[in-house]
Amino acid sequence: MNNNWIESYWEFMITDNIEEAIPLKSLHFPKSFFKYRWLTERTIQTIEEGYIWLAEIASLNDPFECSIQFDNDECLRHFYGSDQFRLTFEIMTGQRLTTKEISVLSTSDKPYDEYLKICALRKIAIGINSEEQLKKVQRRWTEIVEEMNRNLRICSFSLNSSSLLLWSHYACEHKGICIEYDLEDVDEIRAFMQPVMYRDRVHKIGLFEEYTTMQMIGASLIKSKDWVYEQEWRLTIFKQKDKFPQKMKVPVPKGIYLGTRFALNSDDLKNKLFKIASAKGIPIFQMEKHPQEFKLVKGNFKI
C-alpha cells in the first residue's frame, strides 16, 4: 500500500490547510477499521451499546506518545531579537545592548553561550550556565506538553485484521476478538479520524508559540517506525470547553473475528458475545493458522 499521501495530509493538517487536507483524506479513507480487544464484560458492553472508548494519552503503552520537541536555540534567537528582550535587559542591568550584539545573539548557532560572553564582558553576573538553562527550559516544556496532552483523547484502529503481533499485543495473545467497523458515513467520527505517520525522529517546532492545538494533534499522529506494522488510524478528540467525550457512538460492526485461542475464554463470556452478535446480525469469523505459512487467515464460524 502506498502511503506517501499521508505526509502531504499531515503537512496540510498542522498548517490548518483544511481545503487541501479534507479531500486528500476522503480520497484514501478506508472501508474498514479494525479494533482488537480482549474478551471482557466491557468489550461485550461496547458492542451491545454501540460505542467506542477514548483513552487518555498517559494510559497508552508507548512512552513516546504525543512527543514533540522544540528548538531551544531557535527560541532564544527569536527572543534575543525582540524589543521585549532589549527593554528587559536594559531595565534589569541598567545597560543597553548594541545593534551588533543583538545581531550576534539573534543569529548565533549557540545564542545562550554568546549571551554569557556578552554578560561576562560587561561584568554582569549570570547564575546559570548553558546546560542548566537548557534543563530548566526543558522542564518547563515538558510541563506544557503534559498539560496540553490532558486535553486530548484517542481511540486507535488498525487496517489489518490478521496481524500476528496485534493479535498478541491487544487481543490477549489471540484469545480475544477483532471488531470490524465501517465509519465512512459517521460524520462526527470521520472528521477526527486520521492516519498515523511513522518516522525515525520526534516532531520538532521552533518556538513555544508554535505549539497550537493542531501541532498537538499532529504530534499525536507520529510514532516510531517500530510500530509501522500496526497500520494505525486514530480518532483524536480534543477538549472544547465542556465538551470532552470519553465514549462515542459507532455503527453496528461489520464483523467480529475470533482469535485462534478464543475457545479458552469462559463459556459465559463466549455465549454473551454470540447472543449479542446474533441479535444485531453481526457475522462472526474464526481466525485460523495457515497450514504452511506464518500467517492468519479468515475462516467461517458456526456456533
N, C-alpha and C positions, 0 to 999 in steps of 0.2 A: 504494500500500500504506500502510495506517495503522499507524504505528509509535509511537503515543502510549503504548502499553503498556510500551515499553522504559524510559521514565523511571521508571514505577512499579516495574518489576522491579529496576532499578538501586538505587533507594532501599531496597527490601526487602533486597537482597543485601548492601549495605555495612553495614546495621544488623543483620545476622545473623537477619533475619526469614525463615528458611527455609520456614516453614509457608505463607507467602504467596508467596514467590519461586518455589518449585518448580512449583506448579500453574499459575501465570501463564506461566512459560516453556514448560511442557508444552503448554499450550493453543495456543501460537504456534510450536512447534518445526517447522522446515521439513522438507519431504520430501526435499529435495536440497540438497547443498552442493557448490560448485564450486571446484576448486583449479587455478589457472593455473600452468603450468610451461614452462620451456624443454625442448626435446627433447634430453636428455643421457643418458649411461650411468646416472647416479644416478636420474634420473626413471624410466627404464625399470626399474631395480632396485626402486624403491619400489612399482611396480605388480606386478612379478613376486613380490616377497616380502611384499607386502600391509602396508605400513607408511606412516606419515607422519612427517615430520621436524619437531621442535620447535626453534625458533630462539631464540637469546639476544636479549634486548632491545637490546643495543648494536649488533647486526648489522642492525637494521631501518632502512628508508630514511627514516623520519620522525624528525627530531631531537627532536620533542616527545613521543615515545613515553613513556607512563607518567609524564608530567609531573604534578606535584602541588605546590601552594603551601601554605604555612602562614601564618597571620596573626601577624606578629611582635608587633604591638601587643596583640592578644588574649592571646598567650602571656605577654607581660610583665605585663599586668593581672592575669592569673591568678597569676603568680609573686609579684608585689608584695603580693597579698592573702593570701599563705600565711604560716603560722607559721615555716616554714623561712627565708624571706627576712628576717623580722623578727629572728630569732635570729642569723642570719649577719651582718646589718648591725650588730647590737649588738656581736658578737664582733670584727668587723673594724675598727669605728670607735670603740668604747667609748661610743657614743651610742645613745639609744633613740628610735625614731620615735613621733610622736604618733598617736592614733587618726585625727585629721583628715588628717595627711599620708598615712597608709595609705589612707584613703578616696579622696583625690585620686589617688594612684598607681594604685589598682585600678579607677578609673572614667574616667580621662582618655582623650581621643582620642589623645594623644601621651604615653604614660606615661614613656618614657625621657627626653623633654625635661623633664617635671616632676621626674623623679629628679635630673637635672642641676641644676635650680633649687634643689631642697631641699639637695643636697650643697654647692652654692655658698653658700647662706645659712648653712650650718653649718660653712663653711670646710674642707670635705672635698675633697681633690684627686681628680679623676677624669681619667684619662689617655686617654679615648676619647670622641669626640663621637658624636652620634646616627647620623650617616652611617656612621662607622667601625664602630659597634656593629652596625648592620644588615648591613653587608658581612660581618662576622665570623660572625654568626648564619647568614646565607645560605650561606656556605661550608660551615659545619657541616651545614646542612640538605641541601645538595647531596651531601655525603658519605654521609649517612644514606640518601637516596633511591637513590643509586647502589649502595650495599651491599644494600639490600632488593631492588633490581631484579636483582641477580645471583642471587637465589633464585627467579627467575621465567623460564619459557619459554613460548612461544606458537606456535601454528600458525594461520594466517589462511585463511579461506574467504570466498567471495562467494555471494550468492544469485542472481547474474546471470551467465549463460554467454555473453552476446552483447555485452558492453561493449567498445566500440572502445578506450577508454583502458586497460582491464585487459588486453586482448589486446596492446596496445602496450607497456605497462609491465612486465608479468610473464610474457609468453609470447613473448619475443624478437621483438617487432614483428610479431606474427601468424604467425611461423614455428613457434611451439611448439604446445602442446596444452592443453586444459582437461579435467580429470578430474572426473566427477560421482560423488558418494558419497551413499549413504543411511546415516545414522548414528543413526537413531531407535532402533534396538534394541541399540546398543552402550552398555551402561550406564556403563562406565568413561569413555567419551568424552562421552556425553550430559550427565553430571553437571557437566562442566567446560567445556562449550560454551556460549558466551554472546554476546548481540548487542552490537555496538559502538554507542555513542551519539555523535552529532555535535553539538558546541557551539561557541560563539564564544570561551569562556574556559576556562582551565585549572582543574581541580578544586582547591578550596581547603579546608583544615582550619584549626581554630583553634589547636590545641596539638600539640606534638611527640608527646605521649602518645596522641593520637587516631590516629596513623599505624600502624594494625594491618594484619595480612595482608589482611583484607577491603578496607581502604581502598587498599592497594597494588593489589589485583586490580581494584577499582573504577576506579582511575586508568588502568589499562591498557585499560579499555573506553571511554575518552573520547578522541575525536580531533577535529581541526578540521573545520568544515563543508566545507572544501575537499575532503575525502575522502569526502563523502557518496555519491558515485557508486559507490563500492566495494560498498555494501550488505554490510558485513563482519560475520561472526560469527567469534569466536575461541575456540580451545581453549587455555585458560590453566592451566598446571600450575605449582605452587609446590613448592619443596623441602620435604620432610618427612623429617627425619633423613637416612638414607642413600638414600632413595627420591627420585630426581630424573631421570626418564627423558628421553632425547633422541629416542627413537623410540616410536611407539605403533601397535599393530596396528589395521588397519581392514578392513572387508569388501571383497570384490571390487567394483570400481567398477561403477556402473550404466551408465556410458558414457564414451567418450573422444571429445572433439571436436577436430578438426584445424583449425589456423589457416588463413586464406586463402592464406598463403605457405608452408604446410607442405612443399610439394614441393621447396623449396630446401634441405632437410636432406639429409644424406648417405644414400645408399641403405642403408648398413649399419645406421644407427640406425632408419630407417623400417622396414626388414624385421624388425629385432628387436622393435619395438613391435607390428607386425602379427602376428608369430608368437605373442607372449605374449597379446595380446588374443584371438586365435583359440583358444589353448589354454584360456583361462579363460572363454571365452564372453562376452566384453565387446563390446557393439555399438560400432561406430565411426561417427561422423557427421562430415561435412565442412561447416565454416562457409563461407558464401558471401556475397558482396556483393549487397545488394538492388539491383535494376536502376534504381530511381527514387529511393530514399531513402538517407540516410547511416546505414545500419544493417546489421547482420549477421543472416542467417537460417540455420537449421539445414537442411542437405541430406543426402541419402543418400550413402553412400560404398561403393564396391566396389574391392577390392584388384585 
